[in-house]
Amino acid sequence: MSSIVNKLFRMDGKVVVVNGGAGRIGKQFCLVLADAGAKVVLLDLDGARASEVAAEVCHSSGGTVLAIETDSTKKESLEEALEKTVAEFGTAPSGLVNSTQFRGTGFYGSDPADHPIEAWNQVFAVNVSGVLLSCQVFGKAMFESGGSIVNVSSTYGIVSADPRIYGDSGVNSPISYAGSKSAILNMTRYLAVHWREKNIRVNTLVPGGVFDNQGEEFVKNYSARTPLGRMANADEYQGAILFMLSSASSYMTGATVTVDGGWTAW
Ligand SMILES: NC(=O)c1ccc[n+]([C@@H]2O[C@H](COP(=O)([O-])OP(=O)(O)OC[C@H]3O[C@@H](n4cnc5c(N)ncnc54)[C@H](O)[C@@H]3O)[C@@H](O)[C@H]2O)c1
């Protein structure tokens, strides 16, 4: 690799926390970061899955991954994860990705008029409050040496979900998801502005829908509604996350990076 590319993208020795790292996209983030030389700290509520994914990532990248079961809606749990990270690697992290989301059942297809407020509160607890808590705990740990934070939103935080593609599947993306993912956009800008003097960059990644064996009709409709004509593969956000966490994006903060096959372009 050329020295310019190395300088921009290698992350050797950096400690990067991936919150929600056992998820479909989260795992792909861990893979690319470990491959770029970062020491990855994989946080997830599902501790068993976190250990499984960490082992897979270590095996295929030859890198270092520490899995820690963490509930990012609880500050003490995140503080404990920070302590374990420092104990393991001897340094605070300089990178953080917030890639969690609440996945409940029974409220996806609900009309906004009847969307249960309990579901709204649960979604916001993980997708918004949990992200803020994670930024607070790991962001503060970056106050001395700086760092880069990426919060993961969604196309549905920018525009409404399109009810026409869901038909009567009952899996429509709910209003609570839309509200929570929109909140990420400006929370991120606020942090970017208020932590500018701490040398902490804070940006939002906006992914589009990932193919995950959804029903044929839905996949067909989603693809037709997408300028690139298909859903994403989970690994198609690896380039963006590496760019956003590495020196390659050293002049970028408060930005929204959209990687959605063109979904929001028309
Ligand atoms: N998959 C998509 O199609 C898609 C599209 C656009 C945006 N996104 C966003 O990308 C991000 C990653 O998506 P994904 O597909 O990997 O999601 P996923 O549901 O596969 O993974 C989310 C992970 O977060 C974990 N989690 C949930 N609550 C937690 C908590 N309280 N504390 C710690 N961990 C918790 C879950 O255990 C899970 O492993 C999410 O923010 C999602 O909203 C996903």
The ligand as an SDF file (V2000), in Angstrom:
LIG
                    3D

 44 48  0  0  0  0  0  0  0  0999 V2000
  -29.8880   -2.8510    8.7890 N   0  0  0  0  0  0  0  0  0  0  0  0
  -30.4110   -1.8520    8.0680 C   0  0  0  0  0  0  0  0  0  0  0  0
  -31.0710   -2.0640    7.0420 O   0  0  0  0  0  0  0  0  0  0  0  0
  -30.1900   -0.4230    8.5180 C   0  0  0  0  0  0  0  0  0  0  0  0
  -30.5590    0.6130    7.6500 C   0  0  0  0  0  0  0  0  0  0  0  0
  -30.3490    1.9270    8.0450 C   0  0  0  0  0  0  0  0  0  0  0  0
  -29.8000    2.1860    9.2940 C   0  0  0  0  0  0  0  0  0  0  0  0
  -29.4600    1.1550   10.1170 N   0  0  0  0  0  0  0  0  0  0  0  0
  -28.8640    1.4720   11.4250 C   0  0  0  0  0  0  0  0  0  0  0  0
  -27.5690    0.9070   11.4490 O   0  0  0  0  0  0  0  0  0  0  0  0
  -27.2540    0.5040   12.7870 C   0  0  0  0  0  0  0  0  0  0  0  0
  -26.8220   -0.9540   12.7600 C   0  0  0  0  0  0  0  0  0  0  0  0
  -27.8470   -1.7380   12.1890 O   0  0  0  0  0  0  0  0  0  0  0  0
  -27.8130   -3.3130   12.2490 P   0  0  0  0  0  0  0  0  0  0  0  0
  -28.5620   -3.8050   11.0730 O   0  0  0  0  0  0  0  0  0  0  0  0
  -26.4330   -3.7940   12.5010 O   0  0  0  0  0  0  0  0  0  0  0  0
  -28.7160   -3.5450   13.5360 O   0  0  0  0  0  0  0  0  0  0  0  0
  -28.8940   -4.8830   14.3850 P   0  0  0  0  0  0  0  0  0  0  0  0
  -30.2610   -4.8380   14.9540 O   0  0  0  0  0  0  0  0  0  0  0  0
  -28.4500   -6.0640   13.6110 O   0  0  0  0  0  0  0  0  0  0  0  0
  -27.8180   -4.6330   15.5570 O   0  0  0  0  0  0  0  0  0  0  0  0
  -28.0320   -3.7440   16.6130 C   0  0  0  0  0  0  0  0  0  0  0  0
  -27.2520   -4.2610   17.8090 C   0  0  0  0  0  0  0  0  0  0  0  0
  -27.4890   -3.3700   18.9080 O   0  0  0  0  0  0  0  0  0  0  0  0
  -27.5610   -4.1710   20.0730 C   0  0  0  0  0  0  0  0  0  0  0  0
  -28.2700   -3.4490   21.1430 N   0  0  0  0  0  0  0  0  0  0  0  0
  -29.6040   -3.2130   21.2360 C   0  0  0  0  0  0  0  0  0  0  0  0
  -29.8550   -2.5660   22.3900 N   0  0  0  0  0  0  0  0  0  0  0  0
  -28.6730   -2.3530   23.0210 C   0  0  0  0  0  0  0  0  0  0  0  0
  -28.2910   -1.7530   24.2490 C   0  0  0  0  0  0  0  0  0  0  0  0
  -29.1930   -1.2320   25.0680 N   0  0  0  0  0  0  0  0  0  0  0  0
  -26.9860   -1.7370   24.5840 N   0  0  0  0  0  0  0  0  0  0  0  0
  -26.0480   -2.2900   23.7570 C   0  0  0  0  0  0  0  0  0  0  0  0
  -26.3480   -2.8950   22.5850 N   0  0  0  0  0  0  0  0  0  0  0  0
  -27.6470   -2.9180   22.2170 C   0  0  0  0  0  0  0  0  0  0  0  0
  -28.3000   -5.4340   19.6370 C   0  0  0  0  0  0  0  0  0  0  0  0
  -28.0760   -6.5030   20.5450 O   0  0  0  0  0  0  0  0  0  0  0  0
  -27.7120   -5.6700   18.2490 C   0  0  0  0  0  0  0  0  0  0  0  0
  -26.6100   -6.5530   18.2560 O   0  0  0  0  0  0  0  0  0  0  0  0
  -28.4940    0.7640   13.6240 C   0  0  0  0  0  0  0  0  0  0  0  0
  -28.3490    1.9900   14.2880 O   0  0  0  0  0  0  0  0  0  0  0  0
  -29.6060    0.8690   12.5930 C   0  0  0  0  0  0  0  0  0  0  0  0
  -30.6620    1.6870   13.0220 O   0  0  0  0  0  0  0  0  0  0  0  0
  -29.6330   -0.1450    9.7510 C   0  0  0  0  0  0  0  0  0  0  0  0
  1  2  1  0
  2  3  2  0
  2  4  1  0
  4  5  1  0
  4 44  2  0
  5  6  2  0
  6  7  1  0
  7  8  2  0
  8  9  1  0
  8 44  1  0
  9 10  1  0
  9 42  1  0
 10 11  1  0
 11 12  1  0
 11 40  1  0
 12 13  1  0
 13 14  1  0
 14 15  2  0
 14 16  1  0
 14 17  1  0
 17 18  1  0
 18 19  2  0
 18 20  1  0
 18 21  1  0
 21 22  1  0
 22 23  1  0
 23 24  1  0
 23 38  1  0
 24 25  1  0
 25 26  1  0
 25 36  1  0
 26 27  1  0
 26 35  1  0
 27 28  2  0
 28 29  1  0
 29 30  1  0
 29 35  2  0
 30 31  1  0
 30 32  2  0
 32 33  1  0
 33 34  2  0
 34 35  1  0
 36 37  1  0
 36 38  1  0
 38 39  1  0
 40 41  1  0
 40 42  1  0
 42 43  1  0
M  CHG  2   8   1  16  -1
M  END
$$$$
